[in-house]
Amino acid sequence: MDSLITAAARALATGDPLGALKRVALRDDAPALALRGIAMAQLGDLVRAKALLKSAARAFGPKEAVARARCVVAEAEIALVSRDLGWPAKALDAARSTLEKHGDHVNAAHARNLEARRLLLIGRLDEAERRLAGFDPTTLPPASRAARELVIAGLAIRRLRTKAARVALARAEHAAREADIPALTAEVESASLVMNTPAARLIARGEEHPLLLEEVEALLASGALVVDACRNVVRDAGMIVPLATRPVLFALARTLGEAWPADVPRSTLVARAFGGKHADESHRARLRVEVGRLRVELRSLADVSATKRGFALKPRRSRDVVVLAPPVDEQHAAVLAFLADGESWSSSALAIALGASSRTVQRSLEQLAAAGKVQSFGRGRARRWMTPPVPGFPTILLLPGSLSGY
């Protein structure tokens, strides 16, 4: 490798894309194309970067498998940053295997980090954790260690293990300072802010206030009966009753939980569960049926007792009943929470991340656009959606619907 290529590679490793371009901007050989592509990616021109990397991969000869694999890894990182979740993950896996086979453990580790970040983004936490296992992180350069610790912190946050998250973020901060790459330092600082951002609201006895992630963790371990509107379940410290597929039952449970220890009038329950403005006899009959179903679902956690004016929730083991609600009540809160990361998303990528159909996500985006909450650019398959950060919405690491482990 000639001196200009070596100097450009070193510049990129220290986060100096302009310094790299000064050395290889006018060259069209395969190594220069690859370095130009990485430099353009660091500068934010992802379209140009992708084209350069594809050209570089084609230009490398059949005996240069490692160089082609490195181009694939760089393409995968661009796909992740641009939220192209449909990018072929098998190509990255094959590139990682090639790099490991040829002893390029640093870039193989980077490929593992990218695989884990994608899995974290779409909520496949166990798989993401397995991707990070199997190699010694102490042998990695500081930038790679920082990236790995950010994934570990993301996993801990999703699982509501706040102490482990803070430890990982501290390690990431130390590694980022050692790497001395401003963009990486900024990414770690942004991730650390998550720990001081309200993750949910506590509603109890007619009052509500925001909760940090550590307070959510403590609440779920407190033994209280929690009507969890972030995940649409009812839980105490030892049992979870999922109601995500029973929206009417969950609406009743949440309304009863918000009023506890008082009862709730039948007219209020009808309005919250069925959207009816006036409780006629048909509504009352349906309410009795749905309350009976709710009793069956919650029988191990609580009873739903009839009162003169309505119904009341009575926990069996817990001394307290609270409602855990999202930071902001919004019909399309999950879509907005993903868009609040500041990146541009395609509707298909949102569908993958949310585990929903493309049509469902498209309808949500259209309604949000009509309300002026999101905006799109591009046409057809190139269309992307984004929004400025929305006050009160968590980042992707804090997305309530993606939390698991409880």
Secondary structure, DSSP 4 states (H G I P E B T S, - for coil): --HHHHHHHHHHHTT-HHHHHHHHTT--SHHHHHHHHHHHHHHT-HHHHHHHHHHHHHHS-TT-HHHHHHHHHHHHHHHHHTT-TTS-HHHHHHHHHHHHHTT-HHHHHHHHHHHHHHHHHTT-HHHHHHHH-SS-GGGS-HHHHHHHHHHHHHHHHHTT-HHHHHHHHHHHHHHHHHHT-HHHHHHHHHHHHGGGS--EEEEETTEEEEE-HHHHHHHHTTT-EEEETTTTEEE-SS-EEE-TT-HHHHHHHHHHHHHTTS-EEHHHHHHHHH--SS--HHHHHHHHHHHHHHHHHTTTTEEEEE-SSEEEEEESS-S-EEEEE-SS--TTHHHHHHHTTS--B-HHHHHHHHT--HHHHHHHHHHHHHTTS-EEES-GGG-EEE-PPPTT---GGG-GGG----
